[in-house]
Amino acid sequence: MSKPTSFTRRLDLFRFLKQTHASSHYSHSQQLPPISSSSSISTAQTKCQIYVLGNPSADLDSIISAIIYSYFATRVISASPASVTSSSGREGGENILRQYIPLIDLPDVHAGKELARLRPEFVTALRLAVGWDEGRVSGNEYHAENSLENSVLTVADLKERLVELDRTTASSGRGKETEAPNTRNYEEAASKSSNHIADGQKNLNIMMVDWNALPKLPPKGEKRGIEGLSDALPGLKISVVGCIDHHDDEFFVSRESDSHPYDPRCIQTGVGSCTSLVVRELRAQGLWLDDVSCSSDPTTTTMVAETREDQTAIYEAQVAKLAMAAILIDTANMTAKSKVSAVDTAVVAFLEAKIRAGIKAHFRSNPQFATGGADWDRQSFYDAIALVKENSVENLTVQEVLGRDYKEWTETVTTKTTSSGTNSNTTMKLGICCMVKPLSWLVEKCIRESKDVATTPTDTRCTTPLFKYLSSFATEKHLDLVAVMTAFRTPAPKSEFYRELLLYSLNRECLPGVESFEAAAAGELGLEEGVWIGDFALTGGTGDNNGCYKRVWKQIDVSKSRKQVAPLLRGALCGSAD
């Protein structure tokens, strides 16, 4: 991986996000929009945009990993004439801005009100990351809905822009007149200024974080892509430039360094948070230094060195706090011994040093706020985010609860036909929903929302509404097998941590696989039939004549999360055909 040629000057985290959000309106071959002298982006002749994409669960770790990597990896490089040709047709040998844009993998959710409702823990983490420096921003710029709508980008947002850009480009190609551009219509400005938009728009560079394989797309699962983009733009070409992940290697991203010269391919299991790996890789590549480093940006020459260094320390502390949010949530404030690795421990120490340095710099620049003697309180920081995450599901529908922390896999299963002895391939799709409430809570929520079943909310044994919702969810996602994993704590003072697992198969061909999983996982996960809280009656038993399979277990080994359960299930499905 190439070392940076020059750093971009550090920028307030919130302004960085707003800047990347604004520039993502443009085709990859376009020059940057006019930006102020306070921008972190240095002058370059051309640019290359890379979208940093987390996994489809769009959890805190995925979102924050994408932001942290984008913030520090954005830089100017010197392109080699032999290896690089710019998107605008010019030969290499010039300065190129590699601009990284965080992208949240939500194909049906736009940034703004809906994202704030579905991911309030991210809003809280972002607010706390920049909150102690709120005096620098006026008005209601930190209001949750405004901040997300103007500073982060979802797959739904990007699809809308690319479709509009494609439409505008087509109109321009037919010689139609375009109106003068304004601040709300970057696409039209781009369409008038270049003949290479169409080519640029058809290519999307992706840096993957918190996963390492693009999913197989329906209906046949033969093509991999990004749901919500690849299906909406059939001509879109996706180039994966690298990945950082802590899940099992899917062997999708090339191991050849020539295919990702500027970004790493780092896959390491056993690490509590992907954000920890992101920070480690940034440090290893010299993109995030231990000591504060200031650029020689000519617009800052009138500032004294101490002020520039303090400003950089403040901004890096904001990013460090955001990174800390993801790591602490994934490791229960570094108390989950089965999850915390040496990588997590080292990164947390690095981040806390950055945070404390930023607080000191903030008080030096604003001595009027230093009288309170405020310091970094990791426990309070963690508690605030964890509480919001736990309570966030209360305002969601059942379908939103199931889809909130959801991942899916399509497995190709080879079966042997006994009559002819030949092999045939079939595909099975597995989805796993994770939630921070017990199954008894989900049953009650399904009963309350159900309009078809004449059951009172107090009848918590009736699971008919639950399986109707699960059937609907599975049908919408084209699933053969759906699993629900719960991870929750009981109320204080005991505050004990529990896990539960529910399996529901709607395809008879899955039965050998799920039975194989049950036999293997009973010991490995410590599965015991039943639930931890309340009663749970499997309506109709554990199966029915249509091939449906229903099982519910208490999971004794609470150290095993989806990262361990998913490979077991996937392996059992594939192995069932042997």
Rosetta blueprint (number, residue, H / E / L):
1 M L
2 S L
3 K L
4 P L
5 T L
6 S E
7 F E
8 T L
9 R L
10 R L
11 L L
12 D L
13 L H
14 F H
15 R H
16 F H
17 L H
18 K H
19 Q H
20 T H
21 H H
22 A H
23 S H
24 S L
25 H L
26 Y L
27 S L
28 H L
29 S L
30 Q L
31 Q L
32 L L
33 P L
34 P L
35 I L
36 S L
37 S L
38 S L
39 S L
40 S L
41 I L
42 S L
43 T L
44 A L
45 Q L
46 T E
47 K E
48 C E
49 Q E
50 I E
51 Y E
52 V E
53 L E
54 G L
55 N L
56 P L
57 S L
58 A L
59 D L
60 L H
61 D H
62 S H
63 I H
64 I H
65 S H
66 A H
67 I H
68 I H
69 Y H
70 S H
71 Y H
72 F H
73 A H
74 T L
75 R E
76 V E
77 I E
78 S E
79 A L
80 S L
81 P L
82 A L
83 S L
84 V L
85 T E
86 S L
87 S L
88 S L
89 G L
90 R L
91 E E
92 G L
93 G L
94 E L
95 N E
96 I E
97 L E
98 R E
99 Q E
100 Y E
101 I E
102 P E
103 L E
104 I E
105 D L
106 L L
107 P L
108 D L
109 V L
110 H L
111 A L
112 G L
113 K H
114 E H
115 L H
116 A H
117 R H
118 L H
119 R L
120 P H
121 E H
122 F H
123 V H
124 T H
125 A H
126 L H
127 R H
128 L H
129 A H
130 V H
131 G H
132 W L
133 D L
134 E H
135 G H
136 R H
137 V L
138 S L
139 G L
140 N L
141 E L
142 Y L
143 H L
144 A H
145 E H
146 N H
147 S H
148 L H
149 E H
150 N H
151 S H
152 V L
153 L L
154 T E
155 V H
156 A H
157 D H
158 L H
159 K H
160 E H
161 R H
162 L H
163 V H
164 E H
165 L H
166 D H
167 R H
168 T H
169 T H
170 A H
171 S H
172 S H
173 G H
174 R L
175 G L
176 K L
177 E L
178 T L
179 E L
180 A L
181 P L
182 N L
183 T L
184 R L
185 N L
186 Y H
187 E H
188 E H
189 A H
190 A H
191 S H
192 K H
193 S H
194 S L
195 N L
196 H L
197 I H
198 A H
199 D H
200 G H
201 Q H
202 K L
203 N E
204 L E
205 N E
206 I E
207 M E
208 M E
209 V E
210 D L
211 W L
212 N L
213 A L
214 L L
215 P L
216 K E
217 L E
218 P L
219 P L
220 K L
221 G L
222 E L
223 K E
224 R E
225 G L
226 I L
227 E L
228 G L
229 L L
230 S L
231 D L
232 A L
233 L L
234 P L
235 G L
236 L L
237 K E
238 I E
239 S E
240 V E
241 V E
242 G E
243 C E
244 I E
245 D E
246 H L
247 H L
248 D L
249 D L
250 E L
251 F L
252 F L
253 V L
254 S L
255 R L
256 E L
257 S H
258 D H
259 S H
260 H L
261 P L
262 Y L
263 D L
264 P L
265 R E
266 C E
267 I E
268 Q L
269 T L
270 G L
271 V L
272 G L
273 S L
274 C H
275 T H
276 S H
277 L H
278 V H
279 V H
280 R H
281 E H
282 L H
283 R H
284 A H
285 Q L
286 G L
287 L L
288 W L
289 L L
290 D L
291 D L
292 V L
293 S L
294 C L
295 S L
296 S L
297 D L
298 P H
299 T H
300 T H
301 T L
302 T L
303 M L
304 V L
305 A H
306 E H
307 T H
308 R H
309 E H
310 D H
311 Q H
312 T H
313 A H
314 I H
315 Y H
316 E H
317 A H
318 Q H
319 V H
320 A H
321 K H
322 L H
323 A H
324 M H
325 A H
326 A H
327 I H
328 L H
329 I H
330 D H
331 T H
332 A L
333 N L
334 M L
335 T L
336 A L
337 K L
338 S L
339 K L
340 V L
341 S L
342 A H
343 V H
344 D H
345 T H
346 A H
347 V H
348 V H
349 A H
350 F H
351 L H
352 E H
353 A H
354 K H
355 I H
356 R H
357 A H
358 G H
359 I H
360 K H
361 A H
362 H H
363 F H
364 R H
365 S H
366 N L
367 P H
368 Q H
369 F H
370 A H
371 T H
372 G H
373 G L
374 A L
375 D L
376 W L
377 D L
378 R H
379 Q H
380 S H
381 F H
382 Y H
383 D H
384 A H
385 I H
386 A H
387 L H
388 V H
389 K H
390 E H
391 N H
392 S H
393 V H
394 E H
395 N H
396 L L
397 T L
398 V H
399 Q H
400 E H
401 V H
402 L H
403 G H
404 R H
405 D L
406 Y E
407 K E
408 E E
409 W E
410 T E
411 E E
412 T E
413 V E
414 T E
415 T E
416 K E
417 T L
418 T L
419 S L
420 S L
421 G L
422 T L
423 N E
424 S E
425 N E
426 T E
427 T E
428 M E
429 K E
430 L E
431 G E
432 I E
433 C E
434 C E
435 M E
436 V L
437 K L
438 P L
439 L H
440 S H
441 W H
442 L H
443 V H
444 E H
445 K H
446 C H
447 I H
448 R H
449 E H
450 S L
451 K L
452 D L
453 V L
454 A L
455 T L
456 T L
457 P L
458 T L
459 D L
460 T L
461 R L
462 C L
463 T L
464 T H
465 P H
466 L H
467 F H
468 K H
469 Y H
470 L H
471 S H
472 S H
473 F H
474 A H
475 T H
476 E H
477 K H
478 H L
479 L L
480 D L
481 L E
482 V E
483 A E
484 V E
485 M E
486 T E
487 A E
488 F E
489 R E
490 T L
491 P L
492 A L
493 P L
494 K L
495 S L
496 E L
497 F E
498 Y E
499 R E
500 E E
501 L E
502 L E
503 L E
504 Y E
505 S E
506 L L
507 N L
508 R H
509 E H
510 C H
511 L H
512 P H
513 G H
514 V H
515 E H
516 S H
517 F H
518 E H
519 A H
520 A H
521 A H
522 A H
523 G H
524 E H
525 L H
526 G H
527 L E
528 E E
529 E E
530 G L
531 V L
532 W L
533 I L
534 G L
535 D L
536 F L
537 A L
538 L L
539 T L
540 G L
541 G L
542 T L
543 G E
544 D L
545 N L
546 N L
547 G L
548 C L
549 Y E
550 K E
551 R E
552 V E
553 W E
554 K E
555 Q E
556 I L
557 D L
558 V L
559 S L
560 K L
561 S L
562 R H
563 K H
564 Q H
565 V H
566 A H
567 P H
568 L H
569 L H
570 R H
571 G H
572 A H
573 L H
574 C H
575 G H
576 S L
577 A L
578 D L
